[in-house]
Amino acid sequence: MSQRSLVLLKPDAVRRGLVGELIGRVERKAGWSLKALELRELDRATLERHYAEHVGKPFYEPLVEFMSSGPAVALVVEGERVIEGLRALAGPTDPIAAAPGSIRGDFGTIVRENLIHASDSEESARREIGIFFPALV
């Protein structure tokens, strides 16, 4: 079943010059395609909508601060089982727990600055794509 997912290449990925490598990993996955791609500065209002479920948690403010610390790349990826596949490609948030071959396993350094976000469900993907690319919903 074809799905869409929002992917964010976070400010640490941009700062470290990993955008091309990370997009390349997505593009090389057979059957997946990019439907939207944009480099942008993420403002607080956008981040508050995106991370609304985390308001009040101890990591919320540091997360919003980090995500607004520099440009990020937002993209929409479409393909068979793309949500599950992108989550596997990203790897667990903790780079020590992430397997070699995953993005976080190969490039991650600390938990908070973890290079990539990928939608975790079809519902989340619809909501998140609506925030970043409303014309695609």
Biotite code that builds the C-alpha atoms (Angstrom):
import biotite.structure as struc

atoms = struc.array([
    struc.Atom([0.000, 0.000, 0.000], chain_id="A", res_id=1, res_name="MET", atom_name="CA", element="C"),
    struc.Atom([1.427, 3.359, -1.009], chain_id="A", res_id=2, res_name="SER", atom_name="CA", element="C"),
    struc.Atom([1.796, 5.898, 1.781], chain_id="A", res_id=3, res_name="GLN", atom_name="CA", element="C"),
    struc.Atom([3.265, 9.343, 2.333], chain_id="A", res_id=4, res_name="ARG", atom_name="CA", element="C"),
    struc.Atom([5.499, 10.447, 5.192], chain_id="A", res_id=5, res_name="SER", atom_name="CA", element="C"),
    struc.Atom([6.943, 13.735, 6.315], chain_id="A", res_id=6, res_name="LEU", atom_name="CA", element="C"),
    struc.Atom([10.694, 13.691, 6.813], chain_id="A", res_id=7, res_name="VAL", atom_name="CA", element="C"),
    struc.Atom([12.637, 16.477, 8.488], chain_id="A", res_id=8, res_name="LEU", atom_name="CA", element="C"),
    struc.Atom([16.395, 16.608, 8.141], chain_id="A", res_id=9, res_name="LEU", atom_name="CA", element="C"),
    struc.Atom([17.128, 18.491, 11.315], chain_id="A", res_id=10, res_name="LYS", atom_name="CA", element="C"),
    struc.Atom([19.496, 21.443, 11.806], chain_id="A", res_id=11, res_name="PRO", atom_name="CA", element="C"),
    struc.Atom([22.367, 19.147, 12.861], chain_id="A", res_id=12, res_name="ASP", atom_name="CA", element="C"),
    struc.Atom([22.111, 17.258, 9.553], chain_id="A", res_id=13, res_name="ALA", atom_name="CA", element="C"),
    struc.Atom([22.239, 20.555, 7.638], chain_id="A", res_id=14, res_name="VAL", atom_name="CA", element="C"),
    struc.Atom([25.137, 21.938, 9.735], chain_id="A", res_id=15, res_name="ARG", atom_name="CA", element="C"),
    struc.Atom([27.136, 18.741, 9.269], chain_id="A", res_id=16, res_name="ARG", atom_name="CA", element="C"),
    struc.Atom([26.649, 18.677, 5.492], chain_id="A", res_id=17, res_name="GLY", atom_name="CA", element="C"),
    struc.Atom([24.718, 15.390, 5.513], chain_id="A", res_id=18, res_name="LEU", atom_name="CA", element="C"),
    struc.Atom([21.649, 16.474, 3.527], chain_id="A", res_id=19, res_name="VAL", atom_name="CA", element="C"),
    struc.Atom([22.812, 14.983, 0.212], chain_id="A", res_id=20, res_name="GLY", atom_name="CA", element="C"),
    struc.Atom([23.824, 11.690, 1.841], chain_id="A", res_id=21, res_name="GLU", atom_name="CA", element="C"),
    struc.Atom([20.536, 11.368, 3.733], chain_id="A", res_id=22, res_name="LEU", atom_name="CA", element="C"),
    struc.Atom([18.342, 12.265, 0.761], chain_id="A", res_id=23, res_name="ILE", atom_name="CA", element="C"),
    struc.Atom([20.387, 9.834, -1.331], chain_id="A", res_id=24, res_name="GLY", atom_name="CA", element="C"),
    struc.Atom([19.603, 7.018, 1.086], chain_id="A", res_id=25, res_name="ARG", atom_name="CA", element="C"),
    struc.Atom([15.895, 7.778, 0.727], chain_id="A", res_id=26, res_name="VAL", atom_name="CA", element="C"),
    struc.Atom([16.075, 8.063, -3.064], chain_id="A", res_id=27, res_name="GLU", atom_name="CA", element="C"),
    struc.Atom([17.940, 4.759, -3.441], chain_id="A", res_id=28, res_name="ARG", atom_name="CA", element="C"),
    struc.Atom([15.088, 2.872, -1.783], chain_id="A", res_id=29, res_name="LYS", atom_name="CA", element="C"),
    struc.Atom([13.291, 1.141, -4.644], chain_id="A", res_id=30, res_name="ALA", atom_name="CA", element="C"),
    struc.Atom([9.745, 2.345, -5.109], chain_id="A", res_id=31, res_name="GLY", atom_name="CA", element="C"),
    struc.Atom([10.054, 5.515, -3.008], chain_id="A", res_id=32, res_name="TRP", atom_name="CA", element="C"),
    struc.Atom([9.870, 8.989, -4.511], chain_id="A", res_id=33, res_name="SER", atom_name="CA", element="C"),
    struc.Atom([10.175, 12.567, -3.301], chain_id="A", res_id=34, res_name="LEU", atom_name="CA", element="C"),
    struc.Atom([6.934, 14.548, -3.608], chain_id="A", res_id=35, res_name="LYS", atom_name="CA", element="C"),
    struc.Atom([8.129, 17.787, -1.967], chain_id="A", res_id=36, res_name="ALA", atom_name="CA", element="C"),
    struc.Atom([11.450, 19.195, -0.763], chain_id="A", res_id=37, res_name="LEU", atom_name="CA", element="C"),
    struc.Atom([12.262, 22.518, 0.851], chain_id="A", res_id=38, res_name="GLU", atom_name="CA", element="C"),
    struc.Atom([15.069, 24.058, 2.908], chain_id="A", res_id=39, res_name="LEU", atom_name="CA", element="C"),
    struc.Atom([13.505, 26.312, 5.519], chain_id="A", res_id=40, res_name="ARG", atom_name="CA", element="C"),
    struc.Atom([13.937, 28.029, 8.849], chain_id="A", res_id=41, res_name="GLU", atom_name="CA", element="C"),
    struc.Atom([11.401, 26.561, 11.269], chain_id="A", res_id=42, res_name="LEU", atom_name="CA", element="C"),
    struc.Atom([9.575, 29.198, 13.298], chain_id="A", res_id=43, res_name="ASP", atom_name="CA", element="C"),
    struc.Atom([8.228, 28.619, 16.782], chain_id="A", res_id=44, res_name="ARG", atom_name="CA", element="C"),
    struc.Atom([4.573, 28.535, 15.647], chain_id="A", res_id=45, res_name="ALA", atom_name="CA", element="C"),
    struc.Atom([5.284, 25.727, 13.161], chain_id="A", res_id=46, res_name="THR", atom_name="CA", element="C"),
    struc.Atom([7.301, 23.786, 15.725], chain_id="A", res_id=47, res_name="LEU", atom_name="CA", element="C"),
    struc.Atom([4.569, 24.199, 18.363], chain_id="A", res_id=48, res_name="GLU", atom_name="CA", element="C"),
    struc.Atom([2.038, 22.674, 15.951], chain_id="A", res_id=49, res_name="ARG", atom_name="CA", element="C"),
    struc.Atom([4.404, 19.885, 14.947], chain_id="A", res_id=50, res_name="HIS", atom_name="CA", element="C"),
    struc.Atom([5.400, 18.941, 18.508], chain_id="A", res_id=51, res_name="TYR", atom_name="CA", element="C"),
    struc.Atom([2.026, 19.696, 20.172], chain_id="A", res_id=52, res_name="ALA", atom_name="CA", element="C"),
    struc.Atom([1.824, 16.239, 21.808], chain_id="A", res_id=53, res_name="GLU", atom_name="CA", element="C"),
    struc.Atom([5.060, 16.943, 23.698], chain_id="A", res_id=54, res_name="HIS", atom_name="CA", element="C"),
    struc.Atom([4.041, 20.239, 25.354], chain_id="A", res_id=55, res_name="VAL", atom_name="CA", element="C"),
    struc.Atom([4.859, 20.113, 29.063], chain_id="A", res_id=56, res_name="GLY", atom_name="CA", element="C"),
    struc.Atom([7.420, 17.315, 28.750], chain_id="A", res_id=57, res_name="LYS", atom_name="CA", element="C"),
    struc.Atom([10.927, 18.090, 30.015], chain_id="A", res_id=58, res_name="PRO", atom_name="CA", element="C"),
    struc.Atom([12.488, 17.790, 26.561], chain_id="A", res_id=59, res_name="PHE", atom_name="CA", element="C"),
    struc.Atom([9.952, 20.062, 24.806], chain_id="A", res_id=60, res_name="TYR", atom_name="CA", element="C"),
    struc.Atom([11.663, 23.453, 25.186], chain_id="A", res_id=61, res_name="GLU", atom_name="CA", element="C"),
    struc.Atom([15.176, 22.153, 24.381], chain_id="A", res_id=62, res_name="PRO", atom_name="CA", element="C"),
    struc.Atom([13.698, 20.383, 21.336], chain_id="A", res_id=63, res_name="LEU", atom_name="CA", element="C"),
    struc.Atom([11.988, 23.529, 20.041], chain_id="A", res_id=64, res_name="VAL", atom_name="CA", element="C"),
    struc.Atom([15.173, 25.518, 20.683], chain_id="A", res_id=65, res_name="GLU", atom_name="CA", element="C"),
    struc.Atom([17.289, 22.967, 18.795], chain_id="A", res_id=66, res_name="PHE", atom_name="CA", element="C"),
    struc.Atom([14.876, 22.709, 15.872], chain_id="A", res_id=67, res_name="MET", atom_name="CA", element="C"),
    struc.Atom([14.870, 26.501, 15.453], chain_id="A", res_id=68, res_name="SER", atom_name="CA", element="C"),
    struc.Atom([18.683, 26.764, 15.730], chain_id="A", res_id=69, res_name="SER", atom_name="CA", element="C"),
    struc.Atom([19.258, 26.666, 11.971], chain_id="A", res_id=70, res_name="GLY", atom_name="CA", element="C"),
    struc.Atom([17.742, 25.607, 8.683], chain_id="A", res_id=71, res_name="PRO", atom_name="CA", element="C"),
    struc.Atom([16.145, 22.197, 8.251], chain_id="A", res_id=72, res_name="ALA", atom_name="CA", element="C"),
    struc.Atom([15.038, 20.309, 5.154], chain_id="A", res_id=73, res_name="VAL", atom_name="CA", element="C"),
    struc.Atom([11.403, 19.239, 4.978], chain_id="A", res_id=74, res_name="ALA", atom_name="CA", element="C"),
    struc.Atom([10.388, 16.591, 2.480], chain_id="A", res_id=75, res_name="LEU", atom_name="CA", element="C"),
    struc.Atom([7.486, 14.330, 1.657], chain_id="A", res_id=76, res_name="VAL", atom_name="CA", element="C"),
    struc.Atom([8.337, 10.793, 0.611], chain_id="A", res_id=77, res_name="VAL", atom_name="CA", element="C"),
    struc.Atom([5.845, 8.440, -1.032], chain_id="A", res_id=78, res_name="GLU", atom_name="CA", element="C"),
    struc.Atom([5.980, 4.703, -1.564], chain_id="A", res_id=79, res_name="GLY", atom_name="CA", element="C"),
    struc.Atom([5.067, 1.234, -0.386], chain_id="A", res_id=80, res_name="GLU", atom_name="CA", element="C"),
    struc.Atom([5.264, 0.915, 3.429], chain_id="A", res_id=81, res_name="ARG", atom_name="CA", element="C"),
    struc.Atom([7.248, 4.150, 3.459], chain_id="A", res_id=82, res_name="VAL", atom_name="CA", element="C"),
    struc.Atom([6.327, 5.026, 7.062], chain_id="A", res_id=83, res_name="ILE", atom_name="CA", element="C"),
    struc.Atom([7.669, 1.785, 8.496], chain_id="A", res_id=84, res_name="GLU", atom_name="CA", element="C"),
    struc.Atom([10.615, 1.832, 6.107], chain_id="A", res_id=85, res_name="GLY", atom_name="CA", element="C"),
    struc.Atom([11.699, 5.375, 6.912], chain_id="A", res_id=86, res_name="LEU", atom_name="CA", element="C"),
    struc.Atom([11.523, 4.682, 10.638], chain_id="A", res_id=87, res_name="ARG", atom_name="CA", element="C"),
    struc.Atom([13.813, 1.668, 10.125], chain_id="A", res_id=88, res_name="ALA", atom_name="CA", element="C"),
    struc.Atom([16.140, 3.688, 7.889], chain_id="A", res_id=89, res_name="LEU", atom_name="CA", element="C"),
    struc.Atom([16.359, 6.434, 10.549], chain_id="A", res_id=90, res_name="ALA", atom_name="CA", element="C"),
    struc.Atom([17.021, 3.983, 13.399], chain_id="A", res_id=91, res_name="GLY", atom_name="CA", element="C"),
    struc.Atom([16.272, 4.496, 17.099], chain_id="A", res_id=92, res_name="PRO", atom_name="CA", element="C"),
    struc.Atom([16.682, 7.983, 18.564], chain_id="A", res_id=93, res_name="THR", atom_name="CA", element="C"),
    struc.Atom([19.639, 6.861, 20.689], chain_id="A", res_id=94, res_name="ASP", atom_name="CA", element="C"),
    struc.Atom([22.610, 6.604, 18.295], chain_id="A", res_id=95, res_name="PRO", atom_name="CA", element="C"),
    struc.Atom([24.268, 3.963, 20.506], chain_id="A", res_id=96, res_name="ILE", atom_name="CA", element="C"),
    struc.Atom([21.187, 1.728, 20.139], chain_id="A", res_id=97, res_name="ALA", atom_name="CA", element="C"),
    struc.Atom([20.890, 2.416, 16.401], chain_id="A", res_id=98, res_name="ALA", atom_name="CA", element="C"),
    struc.Atom([22.239, -0.311, 14.127], chain_id="A", res_id=99, res_name="ALA", atom_name="CA", element="C"),
    struc.Atom([25.052, 0.375, 11.688], chain_id="A", res_id=100, res_name="PRO", atom_name="CA", element="C"),
    struc.Atom([23.514, 1.103, 8.311], chain_id="A", res_id=101, res_name="GLY", atom_name="CA", element="C"),
    struc.Atom([20.753, 3.241, 9.807], chain_id="A", res_id=102, res_name="SER", atom_name="CA", element="C"),
    struc.Atom([21.084, 7.016, 9.593], chain_id="A", res_id=103, res_name="ILE", atom_name="CA", element="C"),
    struc.Atom([21.425, 7.462, 13.339], chain_id="A", res_id=104, res_name="ARG", atom_name="CA", element="C"),
    struc.Atom([23.655, 4.396, 13.651], chain_id="A", res_id=105, res_name="GLY", atom_name="CA", element="C"),
    struc.Atom([26.052, 5.764, 11.038], chain_id="A", res_id=106, res_name="ASP", atom_name="CA", element="C"),
    struc.Atom([25.938, 9.491, 11.803], chain_id="A", res_id=107, res_name="PHE", atom_name="CA", element="C"),
    struc.Atom([24.237, 10.066, 15.184], chain_id="A", res_id=108, res_name="GLY", atom_name="CA", element="C"),
    struc.Atom([26.203, 11.516, 18.080], chain_id="A", res_id=109, res_name="THR", atom_name="CA", element="C"),
    struc.Atom([23.725, 12.453, 20.826], chain_id="A", res_id=110, res_name="ILE", atom_name="CA", element="C"),
    struc.Atom([20.074, 11.656, 21.532], chain_id="A", res_id=111, res_name="VAL", atom_name="CA", element="C"),
    struc.Atom([18.702, 15.203, 21.378], chain_id="A", res_id=112, res_name="ARG", atom_name="CA", element="C"),
    struc.Atom([20.339, 16.096, 18.067], chain_id="A", res_id=113, res_name="GLU", atom_name="CA", element="C"),
    struc.Atom([19.323, 13.034, 16.093], chain_id="A", res_id=114, res_name="ASN", atom_name="CA", element="C"),
    struc.Atom([19.468, 14.175, 12.457], chain_id="A", res_id=115, res_name="LEU", atom_name="CA", element="C"),
    struc.Atom([16.065, 13.077, 11.156], chain_id="A", res_id=116, res_name="ILE", atom_name="CA", element="C"),
    struc.Atom([12.352, 12.938, 11.874], chain_id="A", res_id=117, res_name="HIS", atom_name="CA", element="C"),
    struc.Atom([9.974, 10.590, 10.053], chain_id="A", res_id=118, res_name="ALA", atom_name="CA", element="C"),
    struc.Atom([6.232, 10.303, 10.645], chain_id="A", res_id=119, res_name="SER", atom_name="CA", element="C"),
    struc.Atom([5.301, 7.392, 12.905], chain_id="A", res_id=120, res_name="ASP", atom_name="CA", element="C"),
    struc.Atom([1.835, 6.584, 11.497], chain_id="A", res_id=121, res_name="SER", atom_name="CA", element="C"),
    struc.Atom([-0.482, 7.421, 8.610], chain_id="A", res_id=122, res_name="GLU", atom_name="CA", element="C"),
    struc.Atom([-2.452, 9.746, 10.902], chain_id="A", res_id=123, res_name="GLU", atom_name="CA", element="C"),
    struc.Atom([0.703, 11.565, 12.002], chain_id="A", res_id=124, res_name="SER", atom_name="CA", element="C"),
    struc.Atom([1.884, 11.774, 8.400], chain_id="A", res_id=125, res_name="ALA", atom_name="CA", element="C"),
    struc.Atom([-1.356, 13.450, 7.272], chain_id="A", res_id=126, res_name="ARG", atom_name="CA", element="C"),
    struc.Atom([-1.215, 15.923, 10.162], chain_id="A", res_id=127, res_name="ARG", atom_name="CA", element="C"),
    struc.Atom([2.488, 16.691, 9.699], chain_id="A", res_id=128, res_name="GLU", atom_name="CA", element="C"),
    struc.Atom([2.310, 17.027, 5.907], chain_id="A", res_id=129, res_name="ILE", atom_name="CA", element="C"),
    struc.Atom([-0.596, 19.434, 6.456], chain_id="A", res_id=130, res_name="GLY", atom_name="CA", element="C"),
    struc.Atom([1.635, 21.602, 8.646], chain_id="A", res_id=131, res_name="ILE", atom_name="CA", element="C"),
    struc.Atom([4.626, 21.697, 6.288], chain_id="A", res_id=132, res_name="PHE", atom_name="CA", element="C"),
    struc.Atom([3.041, 21.198, 2.846], chain_id="A", res_id=133, res_name="PHE", atom_name="CA", element="C"),
    struc.Atom([-0.690, 21.994, 3.115], chain_id="A", res_id=134, res_name="PRO", atom_name="CA", element="C"),
    struc.Atom([-1.196, 21.849, -0.669], chain_id="A", res_id=135, res_name="ALA", atom_name="CA", element="C"),
    struc.Atom([-0.384, 18.111, -0.583], chain_id="A", res_id=136, res_name="LEU", atom_name="CA", element="C"),
    struc.Atom([-3.134, 17.145, 1.847], chain_id="A", res_id=137, res_name="VAL", atom_name="CA", element="C"),
])
